[in-house]
């Protein structure tokens, strides 16, 4: 998608009906519990993550969701399947653009291990986040992916009524939010807990003018009462 495209009221002006877009991070994985950076590494949910997915389904039960999209990585896809099944929906549609960012040389490591093995990358990470990490996905790539996801969700919303849910990852969520504000920097970081939700509400105007768009939930827990670990990618 053209990098100059803004994800704003004009972007959504073709919608005929109001729609809520729910963006949710996956449940807790085995790597989350041990504080390991995942990126493209494909760790499964742990027992707590499966419980979080079940709780998230209960939270979403009255939200009018008609279709679920998911990253292909297991921790997201298994969360999406649990939610879809509990809501009586079709199996989630796998969308590669919802995958987590490539975390480069940090993949599979804890922060203590990173400090020991890659001290220069760690120092850059502290000021530039993933822009300073060797082998990590670029800002340009993340921006393109995030805008492609929004185009896909908007086009799906134009095809029928009802709300949509996308299951994805902490790093990708940051860019799904950032492109709505025109930000092209990792800093400040937007931490997202497991099974936490962002909701973008879009209300079209009948005269064809730009839609009314607002973030109504930001990092809202859909799994209250369950243990949570500090967010890692």
Z-matrix of the N, CA and C atoms (Angstrom, degrees):
N
C 1 1.461
C 2 1.527 1 109.92
N 3 1.329 2 116.84 1 146.39
C 4 1.455 3 123.13 2 178.36
C 5 1.528 4 109.95 3 -54.71
N 6 1.331 5 117.02 4 126.56
C 7 1.462 6 120.91 5 -177.27
C 8 1.520 7 112.69 6 -65.46
N 9 1.338 8 117.75 7 -15.73
C 10 1.461 9 120.22 8 179.80
C 11 1.525 10 112.57 9 -84.86
N 12 1.337 11 117.67 10 -9.08
C 13 1.462 12 120.88 11 -179.93
C 14 1.523 13 109.39 12 -67.30
N 15 1.330 14 116.98 13 129.86
C 16 1.463 15 122.02 14 178.19
C 17 1.526 16 109.74 15 -99.35
N 18 1.323 17 116.23 16 137.50
C 19 1.469 18 120.53 17 176.96
C 20 1.521 19 106.67 18 -89.06
N 21 1.333 20 115.90 19 84.35
C 22 1.458 21 121.72 20 -173.30
C 23 1.523 22 109.85 21 -139.91
N 24 1.317 23 117.14 22 -164.34
C 25 1.456 24 120.57 23 -178.12
C 26 1.512 25 113.51 24 -60.36
N 27 1.324 26 117.21 25 -35.12
C 28 1.469 27 120.05 26 178.18
C 29 1.528 28 110.66 27 -66.32
N 30 1.319 29 116.42 28 -38.46
C 31 1.462 30 121.65 29 179.95
C 32 1.529 31 110.94 30 -58.57
N 33 1.339 32 116.86 31 -35.82
C 34 1.463 33 121.64 32 -176.46
C 35 1.531 34 113.27 33 -99.71
N 36 1.316 35 118.32 34 9.86
C 37 1.467 36 120.60 35 -172.36
C 38 1.523 37 113.40 36 -66.65
N 39 1.337 38 118.41 37 -17.48
C 40 1.458 39 120.37 38 -179.72
C 41 1.516 40 114.92 39 -81.87
N 42 1.326 41 117.81 40 -5.00
C 43 1.465 42 120.15 41 179.91
C 44 1.522 43 110.77 42 -69.89
N 45 1.328 44 115.22 43 142.97
C 46 1.462 45 120.14 44 179.76
C 47 1.523 46 112.25 45 -96.07
N 48 1.337 47 117.44 46 -24.96
C 49 1.460 48 122.33 47 -175.93
C 50 1.529 49 110.05 48 -131.18
N 51 1.346 50 116.78 49 154.10
C 52 1.467 51 119.09 50 174.86
C 53 1.528 52 110.82 51 -61.54
N 54 1.324 53 116.04 52 149.25
C 55 1.462 54 120.35 53 179.18
C 56 1.522 55 109.26 54 -150.29
N 57 1.324 56 114.94 55 144.18
C 58 1.459 57 121.63 56 171.86
C 59 1.522 58 108.35 57 -107.58
N 60 1.322 59 115.73 58 129.21
C 61 1.462 60 121.94 59 175.14
C 62 1.530 61 107.85 60 -103.22
N 63 1.322 62 116.76 61 114.39
C 64 1.462 63 122.05 62 178.70
C 65 1.531 64 108.56 63 -97.44
N 66 1.311 65 116.02 64 125.81
C 67 1.465 66 122.56 65 177.67
C 68 1.528 67 106.90 66 -115.45
N 69 1.331 68 117.45 67 119.25
C 70 1.467 69 119.96 68 -175.09
C 71 1.520 70 111.91 69 -126.70
N 72 1.311 71 115.61 70 138.16
C 73 1.462 72 120.48 71 172.97
C 74 1.531 73 108.89 72 -79.25
N 75 1.314 74 115.97 73 150.90
C 76 1.464 75 122.65 74 179.60
C 77 1.525 76 112.10 75 -63.19
N 78 1.341 77 115.79 76 165.69
C 79 1.453 78 121.50 77 173.98
C 80 1.521 79 111.94 78 -70.14
N 81 1.320 80 114.47 79 172.19
C 82 1.466 81 120.23 80 -176.82
C 83 1.523 82 111.30 81 -63.51
N 84 1.317 83 115.59 82 132.58
C 85 1.465 84 121.77 83 178.46
C 86 1.524 85 110.02 84 -103.54
N 87 1.330 86 115.15 85 171.25
C 88 1.461 87 119.81 86 176.79
C 89 1.526 88 110.80 87 -61.01
N 90 1.328 89 116.68 88 -37.54
C 91 1.466 90 120.05 89 178.99
C 92 1.523 91 111.57 90 -70.59
N 93 1.340 92 117.92 91 -39.10
C 94 1.461 93 120.13 92 175.87
C 95 1.524 94 110.82 93 -55.41
N 96 1.322 95 115.66 94 -45.11
C 97 1.462 96 120.64 95 -176.23
C 98 1.524 97 112.39 96 -63.90
N 99 1.326 98 116.89 97 -28.60
C 100 1.465 99 120.59 98 -179.85
C 101 1.529 100 112.57 99 -99.77
N 102 1.349 101 116.50 100 5.43
C 103 1.460 102 120.68 101 176.55
C 104 1.509 103 114.65 102 73.02
N 105 1.339 104 116.99 103 27.87
C 106 1.469 105 120.42 104 -178.50
C 107 1.526 106 111.38 105 -97.37
N 108 1.323 107 115.46 106 138.72
C 109 1.459 108 122.01 107 174.33
C 110 1.526 109 108.35 108 -69.76
N 111 1.339 110 117.19 109 131.48
C 112 1.464 111 120.25 110 -176.20
C 113 1.518 112 113.47 111 -102.42
N 114 1.336 113 117.13 112 -52.99
C 115 1.456 114 118.68 113 -173.96
C 116 1.514 115 110.80 114 56.30
N 117 1.334 116 117.13 115 -123.72
C 118 1.463 117 121.54 116 179.53
C 119 1.526 118 113.28 117 -84.49
N 120 1.332 119 118.71 118 -6.38
C 121 1.466 120 120.75 119 177.32
C 122 1.525 121 108.94 120 -63.53
N 123 1.325 122 116.63 121 137.64
C 124 1.470 123 120.55 122 -166.02
C 125 1.530 124 111.98 123 -103.97
N 126 1.316 125 116.72 124 74.74
C 127 1.459 126 122.02 125 178.66
C 128 1.533 127 110.53 126 -84.27
N 129 1.347 128 118.06 127 144.80
C 130 1.466 129 120.98 128 177.98
C 131 1.526 130 111.92 129 -83.54
N 132 1.321 131 115.97 130 168.44
C 133 1.461 132 121.47 131 170.69
C 134 1.522 133 109.88 132 -65.74
N 135 1.330 134 116.48 133 149.56
C 136 1.458 135 119.87 134 169.12
C 137 1.531 136 108.97 135 -96.95
N 138 1.312 137 116.89 136 -175.25
C 139 1.469 138 120.07 137 -176.34
C 140 1.520 139 111.30 138 -60.87
N 141 1.328 140 117.07 139 -41.84
C 142 1.459 141 119.74 140 178.83
C 143 1.525 142 110.98 141 -65.06
N 144 1.330 143 117.40 142 -37.59
C 145 1.457 144 121.08 143 177.81
C 146 1.518 145 112.54 144 -63.10
N 147 1.326 146 116.12 145 -38.35
C 148 1.470 147 119.29 146 177.26
C 149 1.526 148 110.65 147 -67.09
N 150 1.331 149 116.74 148 -37.35
C 151 1.464 150 120.01 149 176.48
C 152 1.527 151 110.57 150 -66.73
N 153 1.324 152 116.87 151 -38.76
C 154 1.465 153 120.36 152 176.70
C 155 1.524 154 111.38 153 -62.15
N 156 1.324 155 117.12 154 -41.08
C 157 1.466 156 120.75 155 178.95
C 158 1.521 157 110.58 156 -61.97
N 159 1.326 158 116.34 157 -40.85
C 160 1.469 159 120.76 158 178.42
C 161 1.525 160 110.36 159 -64.54
N 162 1.327 161 116.76 160 -42.90
C 163 1.463 162 120.46 161 178.59
C 164 1.526 163 111.06 162 -65.54
N 165 1.324 164 116.68 163 -38.38
C 166 1.463 165 120.40 164 178.73
C 167 1.521 166 111.12 165 -63.31
N 168 1.323 167 116.55 166 -38.19
C 169 1.466 168 120.06 167 177.96
C 170 1.523 169 110.56 168 -61.03
N 171 1.333 170 116.77 169 -40.28
C 172 1.467 171 120.10 170 177.64
C 173 1.526 172 110.73 171 -64.55
N 174 1.318 173 116.41 172 -41.83
C 175 1.465 174 121.10 173 178.66
C 176 1.526 175 111.28 174 -61.09
N 177 1.327 176 116.53 175 -37.68
C 178 1.466 177 121.58 176 -174.93
C 179 1.528 178 113.84 177 -88.35
N 180 1.322 179 116.84 178 -3.36
C 181 1.468 180 120.66 179 -171.15
C 182 1.526 181 113.32 180 -59.07
N 183 1.330 182 117.91 181 -31.81
C 184 1.468 183 120.44 182 -176.50
C 185 1.529 184 112.31 183 -107.51
N 186 1.316 185 117.08 184 20.92
C 187 1.468 186 120.43 185 -174.87
C 188 1.530 187 113.81 186 -96.82
N 189 1.321 188 117.91 187 5.31
C 190 1.463 189 120.42 188 174.66
C 191 1.514 190 115.08 189 70.12
N 192 1.319 191 117.03 190 28.53
C 193 1.468 192 120.51 191 -178.99
C 194 1.524 193 110.01 192 -77.64
N 195 1.325 194 116.48 193 132.62
C 196 1.468 195 120.47 194 -179.25
C 197 1.518 196 113.27 195 -112.23
N 198 1.329 197 118.23 196 -17.66
C 199 1.462 198 120.36 197 -178.40
C 200 1.522 199 109.30 198 -152.32
N 201 1.345 200 114.41 199 145.30
C 202 1.466 201 121.25 200 -178.32
C 203 1.527 202 109.12 201 -121.72
N 204 1.319 203 115.87 202 134.44
C 205 1.462 204 123.31 203 174.25
C 206 1.524 205 108.37 204 -114.50
N 207 1.331 206 116.62 205 152.20
C 208 1.459 207 118.86 206 -177.17
C 209 1.521 208 112.75 207 -147.59
N 210 1.318 209 113.80 208 149.23
C 211 1.462 210 121.84 209 164.16
C 212 1.524 211 108.64 210 -59.80
N 213 1.330 212 118.46 211 150.40
C 214 1.463 213 120.57 212 177.25
C 215 1.528 214 113.99 213 -75.51
N 216 1.330 215 118.79 214 -14.26
C 217 1.460 216 120.69 215 -178.89
C 218 1.527 217 110.34 216 -67.69
N 219 1.340 218 116.32 217 141.27
C 220 1.467 219 121.16 218 -169.04
C 221 1.522 220 113.91 219 -56.66
N 222 1.315 221 117.17 220 -41.07
C 223 1.460 222 119.03 221 -175.95
C 224 1.525 223 111.84 222 -62.03
N 225 1.329 224 117.16 223 -32.38
C 226 1.464 225 121.08 224 176.29
C 227 1.522 226 111.30 225 -84.44
N 228 1.334 227 116.98 226 -45.71
C 229 1.469 228 120.35 227 -176.70
C 230 1.525 229 111.39 228 -63.27
N 231 1.336 230 117.91 229 -38.72
C 232 1.463 231 120.06 230 178.50
C 233 1.524 232 111.17 231 -68.97
N 234 1.330 233 117.15 232 -36.59
C 235 1.467 234 120.21 233 173.99
C 236 1.523 235 110.01 234 -63.22
N 237 1.319 236 116.82 235 -44.82
C 238 1.465 237 121.63 236 -179.54
C 239 1.519 238 111.59 237 -62.49
N 240 1.335 239 116.79 238 -41.77
C 241 1.467 240 119.59 239 179.54
C 242 1.521 241 111.14 240 -64.90
N 243 1.325 242 116.91 241 -39.83
C 244 1.464 243 120.13 242 179.03
C 245 1.525 244 110.84 243 -63.33
N 246 1.323 245 116.82 244 -43.06
C 247 1.460 246 120.82 245 179.82
C 248 1.526 247 110.59 246 -67.89
N 249 1.321 248 117.68 247 -47.11
C 250 1.469 249 121.34 248 -179.27
C 251 1.520 250 111.16 249 -58.58
N 252 1.329 251 116.28 250 -45.11
C 253 1.461 252 120.37 251 -179.35
C 254 1.520 253 111.01 252 -62.68
N 255 1.330 254 117.11 253 -45.62
C 256 1.463 255 120.71 254 -178.87
C 257 1.523 256 112.06 255 -64.75
N 258 1.329 257 117.13 256 -30.72
C 259 1.466 258 121.24 257 -179.65
C 260 1.524 259 112.67 258 -88.49
N 261 1.336 260 117.14 259 -1.14
C 262 1.455 261 120.62 260 -179.74
C 263 1.510 262 113.45 261 71.37
N 264 1.328 263 117.17 262 28.59
C 265 1.461 264 121.84 263 -178.85
C 266 1.520 265 111.17 264 -100.96
N 267 1.312 266 115.82 265 165.82
C 268 1.461 267 120.94 266 174.93
C 269 1.523 268 109.93 267 -63.55
N 270 1.314 269 116.27 268 162.13
C 271 1.461 270 120.81 269 178.04
C 272 1.527 271 109.90 270 -55.72
N 273 1.328 272 117.27 271 145.14
C 274 1.468 273 119.46 272 -178.91
C 275 1.520 274 112.28 273 -61.91
N 276 1.315 275 115.49 274 147.48
C 277 1.458 276 121.59 275 175.84
C 278 1.525 277 108.61 276 -86.54
N 279 1.320 278 116.85 277 125.06
C 280 1.458 279 121.18 278 -177.79
C 281 1.527 280 110.08 279 -80.86
N 282 1.317 281 115.40 280 125.99
C 283 1.462 282 122.06 281 -178.28
C 284 1.535 283 108.59 282 -125.24
N 285 1.342 284 117.99 283 107.34
C 286 1.467 285 120.63 284 -177.49
C 287 1.529 286 114.31 285 -55.90
N 288 1.329 287 117.68 286 -29.93
C 289 1.465 288 119.99 287 -178.81
C 290 1.523 289 112.66 288 -65.70
N 291 1.340 290 117.05 289 -14.55
C 292 1.462 291 121.11 290 177.91
C 293 1.528 292 112.69 291 -86.31
N 294 1.333 293 118.25 292 -0.50
C 295 1.464 294 121.37 293 178.99
C 296 1.530 295 111.08 294 -60.63
N 297 1.337 296 114.56 295 160.76
C 298 1.462 297 119.49 296 175.67
C 299 1.523 298 109.82 297 -70.85
N 300 1.332 299 115.55 298 159.08
C 301 1.454 300 118.97 299 175.16
C 302 1.523 301 110.70 300 -65.33
N 303 1.315 302 115.74 301 154.83
C 304 1.458 303 121.62 302 171.74
C 305 1.526 304 107.29 303 -74.54
N 306 1.333 305 116.66 304 119.17
C 307 1.464 306 121.04 305 -175.95
C 308 1.530 307 112.80 306 -93.27
N 309 1.320 308 116.91 307 14.72
C 310 1.459 309 121.81 308 170.87
C 311 1.513 310 114.21 309 56.72
N 312 1.340 311 116.12 310 -135.45
C 313 1.465 312 120.88 311 -174.35
C 314 1.520 313 113.27 312 -70.63
N 315 1.344 314 118.24 313 -8.29
C 316 1.467 315 120.87 314 178.35
C 317 1.526 316 112.55 315 -84.32
N 318 1.313 317 118.41 316 -12.14
C 319 1.464 318 122.28 317 -172.24
C 320 1.528 319 111.60 318 -58.24
N 321 1.330 320 115.03 319 129.42
C 322 1.458 321 121.85 320 176.45
C 323 1.512 322 115.09 321 83.83
N 324 1.326 323 117.58 322 0.15
C 325 1.460 324 121.42 323 -174.99
C 326 1.525 325 111.95 324 -109.80
N 327 1.331 326 116.32 325 155.09
C 328 1.455 327 121.63 326 169.57
C 329 1.529 328 108.67 327 -85.98
N 330 1.322 329 116.69 328 166.84
C 331 1.461 330 119.32 329 179.44
C 332 1.530 331 111.63 330 -64.10
N 333 1.318 332 117.89 331 -35.73
C 334 1.469 333 119.29 332 176.88
C 335 1.526 334 111.08 333 -62.79
N 336 1.337 335 116.23 334 -41.94
C 337 1.466 336 119.94 335 178.00
C 338 1.524 337 111.17 336 -65.35
N 339 1.321 338 116.37 337 -38.19
C 340 1.467 339 120.91 338 179.49
C 341 1.524 340 110.81 339 -63.97
N 342 1.329 341 117.05 340 -44.22
C 343 1.470 342 120.21 341 178.91
C 344 1.528 343 111.59 342 -58.75
N 345 1.330 344 115.93 343 -36.79
C 346 1.465 345 120.31 344 -178.66
C 347 1.529 346 112.14 345 -76.24
N 348 1.339 347 117.14 346 -42.72
C 349 1.468 348 120.91 347 -172.67
C 350 1.521 349 113.57 348 -88.01
N 351 1.335 350 116.19 349 -34.02
C 352 1.470 351 120.69 350 -174.86
C 353 1.531 352 110.12 351 -131.75
N 354 1.331 353 117.62 352 63.58
C 355 1.471 354 119.58 353 -175.09
C 356 1.526 355 113.88 354 -60.82
N 357 1.333 356 118.24 355 -37.16
C 358 1.462 357 119.44 356 179.92
C 359 1.525 358 111.16 357 -69.20
N 360 1.330 359 116.32 358 -41.94
C 361 1.469 360 119.47 359 177.34
C 362 1.524 361 110.51 360 -63.93
N 363 1.324 362 116.50 361 -38.81
C 364 1.469 363 119.79 362 179.12
C 365 1.526 364 110.44 363 -62.63
N 366 1.335 365 116.93 364 -43.32
C 367 1.464 366 120.40 365 178.89
C 368 1.524 367 110.94 366 -61.91
N 369 1.338 368 116.96 367 -43.67
C 370 1.471 369 120.01 368 177.54
C 371 1.521 370 110.95 369 -64.91
N 372 1.337 371 116.65 370 -38.14
C 373 1.462 372 121.24 371 179.59
C 374 1.526 373 111.05 372 -59.19
N 375 1.325 374 116.92 373 -36.64
C 376 1.459 375 120.87 374 -177.43
C 377 1.532 376 112.46 375 -67.64
N 378 1.319 377 118.00 376 -19.88
C 379 1.461 378 120.15 377 179.30
C 380 1.521 379 113.44 378 -112.32
N 381 1.348 380 116.41 379 -25.94
C 382 1.464 381 119.93 380 -175.88
C 383 1.522 382 113.47 381 -120.79
N 384 1.329 383 117.96 382 -0.02
C 385 1.463 384 123.02 383 -172.90
C 386 1.530 385 108.98 384 54.88
N 387 1.321 386 118.00 385 -139.41
C 388 1.466 387 120.81 386 -171.31
C 389 1.519 388 113.48 387 -68.47
N 390 1.300 389 117.85 388 -16.11
C 391 1.465 390 120.69 389 176.34
C 392 1.531 391 111.15 390 -63.53
N 393 1.341 392 116.92 391 -21.44
C 394 1.450 393 120.52 392 -178.56
C 395 1.513 394 115.05 393 -100.78
N 396 1.346 395 117.86 394 7.33
C 397 1.468 396 121.71 395 -173.97
C 398 1.525 397 110.56 396 -103.06
N 399 1.312 398 116.58 397 129.17
C 400 1.471 399 121.44 398 -179.43
C 401 1.524 400 111.17 399 -60.83
N 402 1.325 401 115.99 400 126.94
C 403 1.454 402 121.76 401 176.49
C 404 1.512 403 115.57 402 82.84
N 405 1.328 404 118.09 403 -1.74
C 406 1.468 405 120.42 404 -179.40
C 407 1.528 406 110.72 405 -77.02
N 408 1.322 407 115.62 406 156.28
C 409 1.465 408 121.45 407 179.29
C 410 1.526 409 110.64 408 -61.31
N 411 1.302 410 116.39 409 141.23
C 412 1.462 411 121.27 410 -176.92
C 413 1.522 412 111.71 411 -78.26
N 414 1.323 413 115.05 412 159.04
C 415 1.456 414 121.02 413 175.29
C 416 1.524 415 110.58 414 -60.35
N 417 1.326 416 117.53 415 -39.52
C 418 1.469 417 120.89 416 -179.63
C 419 1.525 418 110.89 417 -60.75
N 420 1.328 419 116.85 418 -42.23
C 421 1.460 420 120.95 419 179.11
C 422 1.521 421 111.23 420 -66.91
N 423 1.323 422 117.35 421 -43.33
C 424 1.464 423 121.25 422 -179.98
C 425 1.523 424 111.24 423 -63.92
N 426 1.318 425 116.39 424 -40.54
C 427 1.460 426 120.45 425 178.72
C 428 1.530 427 110.51 426 -63.15
N 429 1.334 428 116.82 427 -44.81
C 430 1.467 429 120.12 428 178.68
C 431 1.526 430 110.52 429 -61.02
N 432 1.319 431 116.87 430 -45.16
C 433 1.469 432 120.41 431 -178.80
C 434 1.520 433 111.47 432 -62.81
N 435 1.330 434 115.87 433 -45.20
C 436 1.464 435 119.26 434 -178.71
C 437 1.525 436 111.15 435 -61.58
N 438 1.322 437 116.92 436 -42.76
C 439 1.464 438 119.72 437 179.62
C 440 1.525 439 111.15 438 -68.13
N 441 1.335 440 117.11 439 -34.11
C 442 1.466 441 120.02 440 176.57
C 443 1.524 442 110.77 441 -65.72
N 444 1.335 443 116.98 442 -38.17
C 445 1.465 444 120.21 443 176.87
C 446 1.521 445 110.31 444 -62.96
N 447 1.323 446 117.29 445 -46.25
C 448 1.462 447 119.29 446 179.67
C 449 1.528 448 111.77 447 -63.00
N 450 1.321 449 117.57 448 -37.42
C 451 1.465 450 119.87 449 177.30
C 452 1.521 451 110.64 450 -64.12
N 453 1.328 452 116.72 451 -40.90
C 454 1.458 453 121.14 452 178.57
C 455 1.527 454 110.71 453 -64.00
N 456 1.331 455 117.26 454 -45.32
C 457 1.464 456 120.71 455 -179.56
C 458 1.528 457 111.31 456 -66.81
N 459 1.319 458 117.00 457 -41.83
C 460 1.468 459 120.07 458 177.31
C 461 1.522 460 111.10 459 -60.86
N 462 1.328 461 117.25 460 -46.02
C 463 1.463 462 120.45 461 -179.00
C 464 1.520 463 110.93 462 -63.39
N 465 1.329 464 116.69 463 -37.73
C 466 1.466 465 119.76 464 176.79
C 467 1.525 466 110.38 465 -65.58
N 468 1.323 467 117.33 466 -40.23
C 469 1.462 468 120.84 467 178.85
C 470 1.524 469 111.54 468 -64.68
N 471 1.322 470 117.32 469 -30.58
C 472 1.459 471 120.87 470 179.24
C 473 1.521 472 112.11 471 -73.14
N 474 1.346 473 116.52 472 -17.73
C 475 1.467 474 119.85 473 -175.23
C 476 1.521 475 113.58 474 -85.94
N 477 1.346 476 117.55 475 -18.78
C 478 1.458 477 120.89 476 -177.66
C 479 1.520 478 108.93 477 -167.58
N 480 1.333 479 116.85 478 166.42
C 481 1.458 480 120.49 479 178.84
C 482 1.528 481 110.24 480 -86.67
N 483 1.316 482 115.84 481 163.96
C 484 1.461 483 121.21 482 179.73
C 485 1.513 484 111.24 483 112.93
N 486 1.325 485 114.95 484 160.78
C 487 1.459 486 121.27 485 -176.52
C 488 1.524 487 111.64 486 -91.62
N 489 1.326 488 116.13 487 160.88
C 490 1.460 489 121.97 488 -174.25
C 491 1.522 490 110.56 489 -125.27
N 492 1.332 491 115.25 490 147.92
C 493 1.462 492 122.37 491 178.51
C 494 1.521 493 109.47 492 -124.90
N 495 1.329 494 116.33 493 133.00
C 496 1.464 495 121.81 494 175.17
C 497 1.521 496 108.89 495 -120.13
N 498 1.337 497 116.58 496 124.42
C 499 1.465 498 122.88 497 177.82
C 500 1.519 499 108.58 498 -96.33
N 501 1.322 500 116.19 499 122.88
C 502 1.455 501 119.28 500 -174.02
C 503 1.521 502 110.42 501 -149.09
N 504 1.329 503 117.50 502 -147.13
C 505 1.460 504 122.91 503 -168.00
C 506 1.523 505 111.02 504 -134.63
N 507 1.336 506 115.01 505 162.15
C 508 1.457 507 119.94 506 -174.69
C 509 1.512 508 114.95 507 -58.39
N 510 1.328 509 117.46 508 -43.83
C 511 1.458 510 119.86 509 179.91
C 512 1.515 511 112.72 510 -67.83
N 513 1.318 512 116.06 511 -43.13
C 514 1.467 513 120.54 512 179.92
C 515 1.521 514 110.91 513 -65.69
N 516 1.342 515 116.68 514 -39.23
C 517 1.465 516 119.89 515 177.87
C 518 1.524 517 110.59 516 -58.10
N 519 1.328 518 116.76 517 -40.54
C 520 1.466 519 118.66 518 -179.91
C 521 1.524 520 111.25 519 -55.43
N 522 1.328 521 116.72 520 -40.01
C 523 1.462 522 118.96 521 -178.07
C 524 1.517 523 112.32 522 -80.55
N 525 1.316 524 118.53 523 -27.79
C 526 1.463 525 119.88 524 172.49
C 527 1.527 526 110.68 525 -63.33
N 528 1.325 527 116.74 526 -32.15
C 529 1.466 528 120.91 527 175.51
C 530 1.531 529 110.82 528 -80.09
N 531 1.319 530 117.26 529 -46.91
C 532 1.466 531 120.99 530 -174.34
C 533 1.527 532 112.98 531 -59.16
N 534 1.336 533 117.18 532 -40.12
C 535 1.468 534 118.26 533 -177.32
C 536 1.525 535 111.69 534 -66.47
N 537 1.329 536 117.41 535 -20.08
C 538 1.468 537 119.82 536 176.70
C 539 1.527 538 111.87 537 -75.89
N 540 1.327 539 116.34 538 -16.99
C 541 1.466 540 121.03 539 178.75
C 542 1.527 541 112.43 540 -110.41
N 543 1.327 542 116.60 541 2.12
C 544 1.453 543 119.93 542 179.53
C 545 1.516 544 114.36 543 76.03
N 546 1.343 545 117.60 544 13.85
C 547 1.462 546 120.87 545 -179.23
C 548 1.526 547 110.74 546 -78.20
N 549 1.328 548 116.28 547 139.71
C 550 1.463 549 121.72 548 176.43
C 551 1.526 550 110.24 549 -126.10
N 552 1.309 551 116.39 550 32.73
C 553 1.462 552 121.89 551 179.43
C 554 1.522 553 109.35 552 -133.12
N 555 1.337 554 116.68 553 146.69
C 556 1.462 555 121.17 554 175.72
C 557 1.531 556 111.87 555 -72.03
N 558 1.316 557 116.93 556 -25.68
C 559 1.456 558 121.22 557 -173.28
C 560 1.525 559 109.28 558 -99.75
N 561 1.349 560 120.46 559 132.83
C 562 1.456 561 127.00 560 1.59
C 563 1.530 562 112.94 561 -77.59
N 564 1.324 563 115.51 562 151.20
C 565 1.459 564 122.53 563 178.74
C 566 1.527 565 110.18 564 -72.12
N 567 1.326 566 115.89 565 146.18
C 568 1.467 567 122.75 566 174.87
C 569 1.531 568 108.49 567 -114.38
N 570 1.331 569 118.99 568 91.36
C 571 1.466 570 120.00 569 -179.18
C 572 1.528 571 111.24 570 -66.99
N 573 1.320 572 116.28 571 142.99
C 574 1.462 573 122.05 572 179.05
C 575 1.519 574 109.38 573 -131.98
N 576 1.327 575 117.00 574 124.00
C 577 1.455 576 121.17 575 178.96
C 578 1.521 577 112.06 576 -77.35
N 579 1.321 578 115.69 577 165.25
C 580 1.466 579 120.62 578 177.11
C 581 1.521 580 110.75 579 -62.92
N 582 1.327 581 115.92 580 134.41
C 583 1.468 582 123.75 581 -177.63
C 584 1.528 583 111.99 582 55.08
N 585 1.336 584 115.84 583 35.25
C 586 1.457 585 120.45 584 170.74
C 587 1.527 586 108.70 585 -98.87
N 588 1.318 587 114.48 586 153.20
C 589 1.466 588 121.55 587 -166.87
C 590 1.523 589 111.96 588 -123.07
N 591 1.328 590 114.10 589 141.97
C 592 1.462 591 123.51 590 166.96
C 593 1.528 592 106.40 591 -115.61
N 594 1.326 593 116.32 592 136.28
C 595 1.473 594 119.39 593 179.99
C 596 1.525 595 109.89 594 -127.48
N 597 1.320 596 115.34 595 121.19
C 598 1.458 597 122.14 596 175.25
C 599 1.525 598 108.14 597 -104.58
N 600 1.329 599 116.05 598 119.98
C 601 1.464 600 121.28 599 179.48
C 602 1.523 601 109.76 600 -102.24
N 603 1.325 602 115.24 601 132.38
C 604 1.465 603 121.28 602 -178.96
C 605 1.522 604 108.62 603 -123.98
N 606 1.336 605 115.56 604 125.43
C 607 1.465 606 121.55 605 177.35
C 608 1.527 607 108.08 606 -120.63
N 609 1.335 608 117.61 607 108.43
C 610 1.470 609 119.53 608 -178.89
C 611 1.525 610 111.57 609 -71.20
N 612 1.311 611 115.63 610 154.11
C 613 1.458 612 121.66 611 174.53
C 614 1.522 613 109.51 612 -101.06
N 615 1.318 614 116.38 613 140.52
C 616 1.468 615 120.77 614 -173.40
C 617 1.523 616 113.17 615 -69.64
N 618 1.332 617 117.52 616 -18.17
C 619 1.467 618 119.57 617 -178.34
C 620 1.524 619 112.58 618 -88.49
N 621 1.343 620 117.07 619 5.35
C 622 1.451 621 120.23 620 178.68
C 623 1.514 622 114.57 621 83.02
N 624 1.326 623 117.45 622 2.03
C 625 1.461 624 120.61 623 177.19
C 626 1.530 625 109.70 624 -73.44
N 627 1.332 626 118.29 625 168.24
C 628 1.463 627 119.75 626 -178.47
C 629 1.522 628 112.57 627 -53.12
N 630 1.317 629 115.69 628 141.82
C 631 1.462 630 121.74 629 -178.23
C 632 1.528 631 110.64 630 -68.54
N 633 1.340 632 114.83 631 158.00
C 634 1.462 633 121.22 632 172.88
C 635 1.523 634 107.18 633 -86.06
N 636 1.323 635 117.08 634 119.28
C 637 1.465 636 122.32 635 -173.02
C 638 1.520 637 109.15 636 -125.17
N 639 1.334 638 116.79 637 131.30
C 640 1.461 639 119.21 638 177.24
C 641 1.528 640 111.23 639 -147.71
N 642 1.349 641 115.20 640 143.45
C 643 1.458 642 120.62 641 170.53
C 644 1.525 643 107.48 642 -80.77
N 645 1.331 644 116.29 643 120.52
C 646 1.464 645 120.30 644 -177.42
C 647 1.521 646 112.51 645 -106.33
N 648 1.306 647 117.32 646 -18.86
C 649 1.468 648 121.38 647 173.67
C 650 1.520 649 108.26 648 -136.64
N 651 1.314 650 116.43 649 137.77
C 652 1.463 651 122.58 650 177.35
C 653 1.526 652 108.09 651 -136.07
N 654 1.333 653 116.74 652 111.21
C 655 1.464 654 122.41 653 179.78
C 656 1.529 655 111.66 654 56.83
N 657 1.328 656 116.51 655 41.75
C 658 1.464 657 122.30 656 178.20
C 659 1.521 658 109.71 657 -83.61
N 660 1.328 659 117.12 658 126.81
C 661 1.463 660 120.04 659 -177.55
C 662 1.521 661 110.95 660 -72.45
N 663 1.332 662 115.59 661 128.06
C 664 1.466 663 121.35 662 174.41
C 665 1.517 664 110.50 663 -99.09
N 666 1.327 665 116.83 664 6.82
C 667 1.471 666 120.86 665 -176.31
C 668 1.520 667 110.12 666 -137.61
N 669 1.335 668 117.12 667 50.39
C 670 1.459 669 120.92 668 179.40
C 671 1.524 670 110.69 669 -61.31
N 672 1.318 671 115.22 670 148.66
C 673 1.458 672 120.51 671 177.61
C 674 1.509 673 114.32 672 91.85
N 675 1.339 674 117.81 673 -10.94
C 676 1.460 675 121.23 674 178.59
C 677 1.527 676 109.29 675 -103.81
N 678 1.321 677 116.04 676 153.80
C 679 1.461 678 119.69 677 -179.32
C 680 1.522 679 110.21 678 -64.54
N 681 1.335 680 116.49 679 148.76
C 682 1.455 681 121.93 680 -178.92
C 683 1.517 682 109.77 681 -135.97
N 684 1.321 683 116.01 682 141.83
C 685 1.462 684 121.14 683 175.31
C 686 1.521 685 108.61 684 -100.98
N 687 1.329 686 116.41 685 160.55
C 688 1.463 687 120.36 686 177.32
C 689 1.524 688 109.72 687 -62.12
N 690 1.343 689 118.13 688 139.33
C 691 1.466 690 120.46 689 -177.52
C 692 1.524 691 112.76 690 -60.59
N 693 1.336 692 116.20 691 131.80
C 694 1.462 693 123.17 692 168.62
C 695 1.518 694 107.12 693 -134.70
N 696 1.314 695 117.78 694 161.46
C 697 1.460 696 122.12 695 -173.11
C 698 1.526 697 111.05 696 -82.47
